[in-house]
Amino acid sequence: MANTKTATKRARQALKRQTQNQSIRSKTRSALKNALDSIKDSIKTKNTTQSQEAYSHAVKALSKAASKGAIPKRRAARKMSRLTLLLKKTQPMSKNV
């Protein structure tokens, strides 16, 4: 238990930040999981529009989580990069004429 007023306040602040970060991380994980599932489904069905929407939603969630400090910026960048590579593998090759 905190002994001083400042320690009590810091404990309250830490608890508030913990719940906010937990919520943000949970939403980010859900968006990432939905994007991965959607991309894997698009490989089977050849429907890329749904996977692109899920991808953009996941990238937005990762960026927001990184900017708020809920996850490290480099981790967000790594996950976005891997997700982008996976999405590009599912799309047909475009020919530059």
N, C-alpha and C positions, 0 to 999 in steps of 0.2 A: 504494500500500500504506500502511496505517496506521502511524504512527510511535510512538504511545503506546498504553498499555494501554486507556485510555478510548476512544480512536479505534477500536481493534480491537473492543472490545465494542459500540460504536455501529454498526460495520459489520455485526457479527453480528445485532444487533437489527433493523437495517434490512432485512437479507436475510430474516429470519424474518417480519417484518411484510409484506414484499413478496409472499412466497409465500402467506401467509394472505389478504391482500387480493385477490390474483390468483384464488385459489380461490373466494372469496366473489363477486367480480365475474362470474366465469364461470358460477357457478350462477344468479346473478341474470339474466344475459343469456339463459341457456337457459330459465328460467322465463318470462321476458318473451316470448321467441320462441314458446314453446309456447302461451302465452295468446293471442297475436295470431293464430297459426294456428288455434287452437280457435275463437276468435271469428269468424274469417273462414269457417270451415267451418260454424259454427252459422247464419250468414246463409243459406247454401245449403240446409242440412238442417232448419232451424227447431228444432234440438235445443239448448236453452240450458243444460241441467244440466251438461254437460261443460265448456262455456265458463265457467260460473260457478265450477266447481272450479279450473280452470286460472287464472282471474282471481284467486281468493283465494290460490292458491299463489304467484302472481307478486307480489301486494301484500305478502304475508308476506316473500318474499325481498327485495323492495325495502326494506321497513322494517328488516329485519335488517341489510342492507348499509349503510343510512344510519346506524343506531344504532352499528354497529361502526366507522364512519368509512371504509369502503371506497369509498363514493361520497358526494358531498355531499348533505345533507338536502334542499335545494331541488330538486336534480335528481331525487331519488327522488319527491318530492311532485309534480313536473311529470309524470313518467312515470305515476304512479298516477292522476293527474287525467285524463290523456289516455286511459289504458286504461279508466277508468270511463266516460268519455263514449262511447267506442267500444262498450263493452258495453251501455250504455243505449240506443244506437241500434238494437241488434239485437233488443231486447226489445219486445214489443207495448205499445202505450200502455195505461195503466191508467186507468179512468174513476173519478173520485171522485164518489160518490153521496151 
